[in-house]
C-alpha cells in the first residue's frame, strides 16, 4: 500500500467505500482504504459497521496484522463479504472521538508532568499515564489547572515525519520508556501540539488526535496511585461536551 491509511491521513473521516482485499485465517477482514484504527500504543482499536450487497456486520475491534495492516474483527460469527467485494464502512464515530480527545489530553499531561512515561492506557472518556515519579506531587490541583490551561489555549495539533536516523539522533523526543516508536520503515510519525514558539509538545505517535486542543474539553485529574517503588499512575477523566 502506498497511501497512508485514512485513520492517519484524516482522523475525522467517519465513512468510506472500501474493497475487501483479504480475509485472515482467524476470520478478520483487511480493507482498502483503511478507515479503522488498529489497536496499538495504548489506544483501543476502532469499531463500527460494514454494509454490502446482501449483508451487514458489526465490527467489534480492529487489530494489527504482522504486516501492520488493520484487521477488522466481527462481533459475532457469520457470513463475511468475499474478497473483492465493495463495502460501505461506517465508523463508530462517537467512540473514536472520545478516544481522540483522551489521547490528546494524555500528550498534554506528559507536558504538565515532564517525567519519563512508563506506561499508559486510553479508553472512552478517561485515560492514564504511568510516570517514573518517586513521590506523589504535592499539589494535584495545580497539575489539573495547568493541564486545563494548555487545553484552553486551543493549540493546533498536527503531524510530521522524520527519518529513523533523525529519531536516533534526537532521543529526547521519545517520552515513553515502555513502548518504543516503530522503526525500520524508514520514517517515524511525530505528533506536534502548538506551532513555532507556541509549540508545547512533539513526540512519536501513531494514534488519532483532535485537530485543536480546545476539543479535548475540561479534564479532571483522578487517582494518583503507587505502582512500584518509582512508578505513579496518574488518571484523568474528561467532561462530556455537547454532542455535535
C-alpha positions as CSV (number, residue, x, y, z in Angstrom):
1,X,0.0,0.0,0.0
2,X,1.4,3.4,-1.0
3,X,-1.0,5.8,0.6
4,X,-1.3,6.5,4.3
5,X,-4.4,4.8,5.8
6,X,-7.4,7.0,6.3
7,X,-7.3,6.9,10.1
8,X,-3.9,8.6,9.8
9,X,-4.4,11.0,6.9
10,X,-7.9,12.1,8.1
11,X,-8.8,11.2,11.6
12,X,-12.2,12.9,11.1
13,X,-13.3,10.6,8.3
14,X,-16.4,8.7,9.5
15,X,-17.4,6.7,6.5
16,X,-15.9,5.4,3.2
17,X,-16.4,2.9,0.4
18,X,-13.7,0.2,0.6
19,X,-12.8,-3.1,-1.1
20,X,-12.1,-6.3,0.7
21,X,-8.5,-7.3,-0.2
22,X,-8.0,-10.2,2.2
23,X,-9.6,-12.5,4.8
24,X,-7.3,-13.7,7.6
25,X,-7.3,-17.3,8.9
26,X,-8.9,-16.0,12.1
27,X,-11.9,-14.6,10.2
28,X,-10.7,-11.0,10.1
29,X,-11.0,-8.6,7.1
30,X,-8.5,-6.4,5.5
31,X,-9.9,-3.5,3.5
32,X,-8.6,-0.7,1.3
33,X,-8.7,2.1,2.2
34,X,-8.2,1.6,5.9
35,X,-10.6,3.7,7.9
36,X,-10.5,1.9,11.3
37,X,-7.5,2.4,13.6
38,X,-5.9,-0.9,14.7
39,X,-5.3,-1.3,18.4
40,X,-1.8,-0.2,19.5
41,X,0.2,2.4,21.5
42,X,-2.3,2.2,24.3
43,X,-5.2,3.2,22.1
44,X,-8.0,0.6,21.5
45,X,-9.0,-0.5,18.0
46,X,-11.9,1.1,16.3
47,X,-15.4,-0.4,16.0
48,X,-18.3,0.2,13.6
49,X,-20.2,-1.5,10.8
50,X,-19.8,-2.9,7.3
51,X,-22.6,-3.0,4.8
52,X,-22.5,-4.7,1.4
53,X,-25.0,-6.1,-1.1
54,X,-26.7,-8.9,0.8
55,X,-25.1,-8.4,4.2
56,X,-24.3,-6.3,7.3
57,X,-21.9,-7.0,10.2
58,X,-20.9,-5.2,13.3
59,X,-17.1,-4.8,13.8
60,X,-16.2,-5.2,17.5
61,X,-12.5,-4.5,17.3
62,X,-9.6,-3.7,14.9
63,X,-6.1,-5.2,15.4
64,X,-2.8,-5.0,13.6
65,X,-1.6,-7.8,11.3
66,X,2.1,-8.8,11.3
67,X,2.4,-6.7,8.2
68,X,0.9,-3.7,10.1
69,X,-2.4,-3.8,8.3
70,X,-5.7,-3.1,10.0
71,X,-7.7,-6.3,10.6
72,X,-11.4,-5.9,11.3
73,X,-12.9,-8.4,13.6
74,X,-16.7,-9.1,13.6
75,X,-18.6,-9.0,16.8
76,X,-20.3,-12.4,16.0
77,X,-19.6,-15.3,13.7
78,X,-21.4,-15.1,10.4
79,X,-21.1,-14.5,6.7
80,X,-18.4,-12.1,5.7
81,X,-18.1,-10.1,2.4
82,X,-15.9,-12.0,0.0
83,X,-12.5,-10.8,-1.2
84,X,-13.1,-8.2,-3.9
85,X,-16.5,-7.1,-2.6
86,X,-17.2,-3.4,-2.2
87,X,-18.4,-2.4,1.2
88,X,-19.6,0.7,3.0
89,X,-17.5,1.2,6.1
90,X,-19.1,3.2,8.9
91,X,-17.0,4.1,12.0
92,X,-18.5,4.3,15.5
93,X,-17.6,8.0,15.5
94,X,-18.8,8.9,18.9
95,X,-16.5,6.3,20.5
96,X,-13.5,7.2,18.2
97,X,-13.9,10.9,19.0
98,X,-13.8,10.2,22.7
99,X,-10.6,8.2,22.3
100,X,-9.1,11.0,20.2
101,X,-9.8,13.6,22.9
102,X,-8.3,11.4,25.6
103,X,-5.2,10.6,23.6
104,X,-4.5,14.3,23.0
105,X,-5.2,15.0,26.7
106,X,-2.6,12.5,27.7
107,X,0.0,14.1,25.5
108,X,-0.7,17.4,27.3
109,X,-0.5,15.6,30.7
110,X,3.0,14.5,29.7
111,X,3.9,18.2,29.2
112,X,2.5,19.2,32.6
113,X,4.3,16.3,34.3
114,X,7.7,16.4,32.5
115,X,8.9,13.0,33.7
116,X,9.6,9.7,31.8
117,X,6.4,7.8,30.9
118,X,6.5,4.1,31.8
119,X,3.0,3.1,30.5
120,X,-0.4,4.4,29.5
121,X,-3.9,3.4,28.5
122,X,-6.7,5.2,26.6
123,X,-10.4,4.5,27.0
124,X,-13.7,6.3,26.3
125,X,-13.7,9.5,28.3
126,X,-10.8,8.6,30.5
127,X,-7.1,7.5,30.4
128,X,-4.0,7.2,32.5
129,X,-0.2,7.6,32.2
130,X,2.4,5.9,34.4
131,X,5.4,8.0,35.3
132,X,8.8,7.4,36.7
133,X,7.8,9.5,39.7
134,X,9.2,8.6,43.2
135,X,6.8,10.8,45.1
136,X,3.2,11.9,44.6
137,X,3.0,15.6,43.6
138,X,2.3,17.9,46.5
139,X,-0.3,20.0,44.6
140,X,-2.5,17.9,42.4
141,X,-4.9,20.8,41.9
142,X,-2.1,22.8,40.3
143,X,-1.5,19.9,37.8
144,X,-5.1,19.9,36.8
145,X,-5.1,23.7,36.5
146,X,-2.0,23.7,34.3
147,X,-3.5,20.9,32.1
148,X,-6.7,22.8,31.5
149,X,-4.8,26.0,30.8
150,X,-3.0,24.2,28.0
151,X,-6.2,22.8,26.7
152,X,-7.9,26.2,26.7
153,X,-5.2,27.7,24.6
154,X,-6.8,25.9,21.6
155,X,-3.4,25.0,20.1
156,X,-3.3,23.2,16.7
157,X,-2.4,19.5,16.7
158,X,-0.5,18.4,13.6
159,X,1.7,15.6,12.3
160,X,5.1,15.5,10.6
161,X,7.6,12.8,9.7
162,X,11.3,12.3,10.4
163,X,13.6,9.5,9.4
164,X,14.7,6.7,11.6
165,X,18.2,8.3,11.7
166,X,16.8,11.7,12.8
167,X,14.9,10.0,15.7
168,X,18.1,8.1,16.7
169,X,19.9,11.5,16.8
170,X,17.2,13.1,18.9
171,X,16.4,10.5,21.7
172,X,14.8,13.3,23.8
173,X,11.7,13.1,21.5
174,X,10.8,9.7,23.0
175,X,8.9,10.1,26.3
176,X,7.8,6.5,26.7
177,X,10.1,4.1,28.4
178,X,7.8,1.0,28.0
179,X,6.9,1.4,24.3
180,X,9.5,2.4,21.7
181,X,8.3,4.0,18.4
182,X,8.3,1.7,15.5
183,X,11.4,2.0,13.3
184,X,12.6,0.1,10.3
185,X,10.2,1.6,7.8
186,X,12.5,4.5,7.1
187,X,10.3,7.2,8.8
188,X,8.6,7.9,12.1
189,X,5.4,9.9,12.6
190,X,5.6,12.8,15.1
191,X,2.6,14.5,16.7
192,X,3.1,18.2,17.4
193,X,1.0,20.4,19.7
194,X,1.3,24.1,19.0
195,X,3.4,25.8,16.4
196,X,6.6,27.8,16.3
197,X,7.3,29.5,19.7
198,X,4.0,28.2,20.9
199,X,4.9,24.5,20.4
200,X,4.5,22.7,23.7
201,X,4.9,19.0,22.6
202,X,6.5,16.9,19.9
203,X,6.7,13.2,20.2
204,X,6.5,10.0,18.1
205,X,2.9,8.7,18.0
206,X,0.8,6.6,15.5
207,X,-2.6,7.3,17.2
208,X,-5.5,9.5,16.3
209,X,-5.9,13.0,17.8
210,X,-8.2,16.0,17.7
211,X,-7.2,18.9,15.5
212,X,-7.1,21.5,18.3
213,X,-6.7,21.2,22.0
214,X,-9.9,23.0,22.9
215,X,-11.8,20.0,21.5
216,X,-10.4,18.0,24.5
217,X,-12.8,19.8,26.9
218,X,-12.4,20.1,30.6
219,X,-10.1,17.5,32.2
220,X,-10.1,16.3,35.8
221,X,-7.2,14.6,37.5
222,X,-8.4,11.4,39.2
223,X,-6.4,9.0,41.3
224,X,-2.6,9.1,41.6
225,X,-1.7,5.5,42.6
226,X,1.6,4.0,43.6
227,X,2.6,1.2,41.1
228,X,6.0,0.2,42.3
229,X,8.9,1.9,44.0
230,X,9.4,4.6,41.3
231,X,6.1,4.4,39.4
232,X,3.0,6.6,39.9
233,X,-0.2,6.2,37.9
234,X,-2.0,9.4,37.1
235,X,-5.6,9.1,35.8
236,X,-7.7,11.7,34.1
237,X,-11.3,12.0,33.2
238,X,-12.8,14.3,30.5
239,X,-16.1,16.0,30.9
240,X,-18.7,15.3,28.2
241,X,-19.0,18.3,25.9
242,X,-22.3,18.9,24.0
243,X,-22.6,16.3,21.3
244,X,-22.0,17.5,17.7
